[in-house]
Amino acid sequence: MQPFTRRVIISLQTIKRKGSDVKPGPICEIPEKKELMEKNFIHNQVRNGTSRKNSVLISKMMRSFSSLVLKVTALLLLIIITPTGCINEHSRQPKEVKHDINLDEVLTSLGDPFLEKIDKEYHAIVNFTITDSEISKHIIISEGQFQVKDSLNGEANFTFISSLEHYNKIIRGEITGFTSMGRAEMSDTTPLDFEFHKPVTDNPMNDLLFFVQRFFNPSPNDKVVLSKENSRIVHGGHAIPLFYQMTDQIGVRSAWYQINKGQQVNEPGDTNPFPQYFIIIKGTGFARIGQDTLKVKENEAYYIAPGLDHIFWTDSEKPMEMIFLAWGEGA
């Protein structure tokens, strides 16, 4: 009997990345040697005294085996050529936490993804305390390493104060550190408070903003969920800060707001020394900008010059949502 041989020939037609249809070639080609081999096998079996019935049964078994081999081969090829980007991205997602964990576990859950967001030159010491207990910890971030240690550290750059329950809300993605610290006035009480001790770089304010935004968000790309449930009321509306940065006294601010019937963002006389934009992304409402009272709706944007009063509200049963942008000196 001639030895059984099988060839799987993968042919890939030219695939143009831009503007042309994909024209795949045949996935596999099996030579006619399989049929010849089966005939020779049956002939030899009959010649050697094996019944025709057994030969036909064996032939069917070999066809089934050949079909199984083809299916397995196709499956392996599919696995090999499947892009792995989604798998890698999924593996970088924060671990889901369904129950409250202690402060050590909280800091580890926040610290491990934070290391992926910084370079090895980043060095900081940060204290953490729990308001409803005497437990205190500090972390040391240096040369790409992260350590959690007991007690407060006198050389810390910052100290953060919150309840264990609220630290767990941050871990579960129910609220971000920025939202937890948002306030209209520095004297306002917030669920996550801080004390500043010493700068990490020569830009102390940006040091704090960077750490709060990136450390207190375990998502690899700092994902922020924009909803009333994930917000806090600041300046009269449900607010979620997005991105804040200050460089050489020139700052950038951004936030999401939801205003419900009966709420009003800002009060008469509230002004800022820097330019702003308010982009209405959902719903309808009203705006008072300087001396002008305007009816506003989604897909509209309004510029607020430095020094102008600006108030937003709605009388609709449906909420109005908007994006706040600010930039310039003092922002």
N, C-alpha and C positions, 0 to 999 in steps of 0.2 A: 504494500500500500504506500502510495506516495505520501510524504510528510505533509500535514495540513499547514498551509500558510495563510496568513491574513494580513492585509495591508489596510491601514486607515489613513487616508490621504485628506488632510485638511487644506482646503484651498480658500483663501481669502481674497475677494476681489478688492479693487481699489476703492477706498472709502474717502470721499472728499468731506472735509470738516465743515465747509461753508457752502450752503446753498444747493447741494445736490443730494439726490436720494441715495440711500445705501442699497447696494446691490450685492447681497451675499452670494457666494458661490455654493456649490454642493457641500454638504457637511461631511459626507464620507462616501467612499467608493469601495465596493467589495468585489474582487475579481471572481471570475467564473470557476475558479479552482475548487470552491466549496462544493458546487454541484458535482463536479467530476470526482472529487474525493468521496462523496456520499455514495455514488454509483459503484466505485471501486470497492468500497467497504462492504456494500450489500452483496456484490458479486463474490467477493472472497468468503463472506459468511455462508452463502449458499453452497459454494464449492466445497467448503469444509464441513458441510452437513448441517449447518445451522438452519432452522426453519425460516421460511419466508416471513412468517408472522413476526418472529423475533427481529428479523432484519428491518421490517417496516417500523416496528416499535422503536428500535434503536435509532433509525433514521429520523423519526419524529422527535426523539429526545435530543438528537444533535441539532435539529433545526431550532428547538426551543432554547438549547444552550447558546446557539449562535445569536439568537434574538436577545437573550439576556446579556451576552457580552456587549452587543451593540448598545443596549440601554445603559449599561454601566459606564461604557466608554463615553457616551454622550453626556452623562451626568458628571463625570470627572472633568470633561472639557468645559462644561458650564461653570463648574466650581472654579476652574483655573482662570477662566477669562472674566469672571465676575469682578467688577471694580471693588476694591477694598476700602475706598474712602469713607463710605457710610459706616463700615464696621469700626474703623479707627475713630471716627467722630463720636460714635455711640459709646466707645470705651472711655472717652474723655468726659462724658456727662457725669455730673455729681451723683454720688450715691444717694438713693432715696432713703430718707429717714422717716419712719412711720411712728416713732415713739420718742419721748424726750430722752436725751442723753446728757451725760455729765459734762462739766466744763472742759476737761481734758479732751474728750471725744469731739466736742464742739470745735475747739481750737485746731485739732488735727484735721477735721473735716474741712475747715476753712483754709488751713495752712498749706495742705498738700496741693490743691489747685492753684493757690497763690504763687507757688514756686514756678509754675509754668508760665506765669505772666510777667516775671521779672528776670533781670540778668543776674549773673553771679556776683556782680559788684555791689548789688543792693545789700545794705546792712541796716538793720533796725532792731530795737528792743521795745516791746510793747507790753504794757500791763493790762490785765483784765480783772475786774472785780464783779461779784454778784451782789446785788443790792439786798436781797433777802437772806443772805447768809454771810459768814465770815470767810468764805473761800476766795482766795486770790491766786492768780497764776500770772506768769509772764512768758512771752515767747522771744526767742532769739533767732533772727534770720540773718545768716551770714554765709557767703561763699556757696550759695545754692543749697544750703542745708537749713532745716527747720527743727527747732527744739521747743518743747513745752516744759516749763519748770515751775516748781511751787513758789508761792509768795510773790511779793512785789519786788521790782528791781529799781534801785535808786538811780540807775543810768538810763532809764526808759525814755524814749522819745515821746510817747503818748500813753495815756491811761484811758481805758474805756470802761464805762459803768453801765450795767443793765441787769435785768433779772434773768435767771436761767431760762425761764419760760420764753422770754423774748429772744435770747440767743438761739433757742431752738426754732422759733418762727423764721429767723433768718436762714438757718440751715435748710429748712423745708421749703424755702423759696416763697414764703407768704409775704415777705417784706424785705426790702434791701436795707443796707446800712445807711445809705443816703436818705431814704424815706424815713427811717427811724430817727435820724438826727435833724430832719427838716424843721425849721422854725422861722417865724416872722421877725421875732426879736431874740437877741441872745439870752434874755432872761426867761424865755419860754421853757417850760418843762417838756422834755422829750423822753421816749422810752429807751433811747441809747444816747448817753451823754459822754463827754470826753474832757480830758485835761491835757493841755499841751505843755511839754517840758523842754524839749530841745529839738532843733531841726535835724532832718535826715540829710538834706542838701542845703544849698544856699537860698532855697525858696520855701520857707516854712509853711506858708499857707497851702501851696501846691502839694507839699509833702503830706499834709493831712488829707486833702481832697483825694489824692491818688490812693492812699491807703484805704480810706473808707470805701471808695468806689470799687476797688479791685479785690480787697481782702474780704469784705463782707458780702461777697457775691460769689458763691462757689461755681457758678456756671463758667465754662472756659471762655466764653465770649461776652461775659457780663450781661446775660439776657435779663431783661426787665419786663415783667408782665404788667400791662397797662389796664387796670381795672379798679373800680371803687374798693373792692375787697382788699387790694394790695396797697392802698393809699392811706394817707392821714390828712386831716384837715389843717391846712396852712394857708394863711392869707384869705380865709373864708371859703375855700373850695377844697375838694379832694385833690391832693397834689402828690406827684411822684417825681422827684428830681431825677434827671437823666445823666447829664454830664456837666461837670464844673471844672474849670481849670484857670489858673492865674499864672502868667509869666510876665515878669518885669512890669507889674502893676496893670497889665492889660489882661482882662479876664474874659471868659466865655461861660455862659450859663444856659441851661436848657431844662425844661420840665414839662410834664403832662398834667393837665388839669381837667377835672370833671366838675361841672356846676349843675346842681339840681335846683328845682323850683324852690324859692325861699332862700337860696344861698347867693352870696355876692362876693366876688374876688376883689379885694382892696376896698378902701374907704376914701371919701373925699379928702384931698390933700396928700394922698400917697403918691409920691413921685420918686424917680430915680435919676441919677446924674449921667446915665449912659443910655444909648439907644436900645430899643427893644422891638420885637415883632411878636404878634399873637396870631397864630394860624388856626382857624376854626376847622376842625376835622370831622365834627359830627354835630348834628342838631342845629337849633336856631336860638337866638337870644338878642341881647342888647349890649352896647358898649358906649360908655361916655369917655371920650378922649378930648381932654381940654374942655372947650365949650361945646363940642359937638356930641349929640346923642344919635347913635346909629343903630339900625337893625342889622344884625349880622347873621350869617348862615355858613354852613359847611362849604369847604373849598374856597374860602376867602381868607385873606391875610391883611393885618393892619399894623402899620408902623407907628411906634410911639416915640416921639422925639424926646431927648433928654429934658427933664423938668416938667413934663406934662402929666396932669392927673390921668389915671386910666382905671376904669371900673367896668367889670363885666358881670352880667346876670342873665337869667332867663325866667320867663313866666310859663314856659312849656312844661307839660307833664313828662316829657322826655328830656333826659339830660343833654347838656351841651358840653362837648369836649374840645380842647384846644392844646396846641403846643406853644410853649413860651420860649423865646430865644432872646438872649441879651449878650452884648459884647462891648468891648472898649475899656477905657480906663475906669477903674473902680468896680467893674462888673465881677 
